[in-house]
Amino acid sequence: MLAGLDVPTGGDVRLAGEPFSGLDEDARAALRGRYCSFVFQAFHLVADLTALENVMLPLEIAGADRARDKARHWLARVGLGKRERHFPSQLSGGEQQRVALARAFAMEPALLFADEPTGSLDRANGDQVAEMLFDLNRDHGTALVLVTHDPALARHCGTHHELVEGRLSA
């Protein structure tokens, strides 16, 4: 509901002061596109596009200037500058998640939703991705909404809330 992917049965969700939950799907998508980016557990990279093209894709859809330069900058920031011509199948899970991070941050979002961003990674890659996520969050002032089952990752968050059997825990 926070991301406007679902609407509440009661109450209101606002994004940038606008009644997000009261908008139709197209209007929610447009507003979400201006303010939000996503990082998912399953990466959601386009298999037929290189790492560079995957990062460029949302920039080009948004009509951003210098999409290629921005994508290269963000791939370098996540340590993949030399892997920009590789397809997702040629990258490790950790590298694919770093491409997903670069893609999300290239949009310079005000709000980043990260759904289990380390859930499908081994501990070393998960720690590396988490460190990058918090570094990029801190360096760019992007608000981060992180969903995780990992208590160690949750402890890195400034504020955290726990859902227990579908209810917000006190």
ABEGO torsion letter per residue (X at the ends): XAAGABBBABEBBBBGGBBAAABBAAAAAAAAAAABBBBBAAGGBBAABBAAAAAAAAAAAAGBBGAAAAAAAAAAAAGAAAAAABBAAABBAAAAAAAAAAAAAAAGBABBBBBGAAAABBAAAAAAAAAAAAAAAAAAGBBBBBBBABAAAAAABABBBBBBGGBBBX
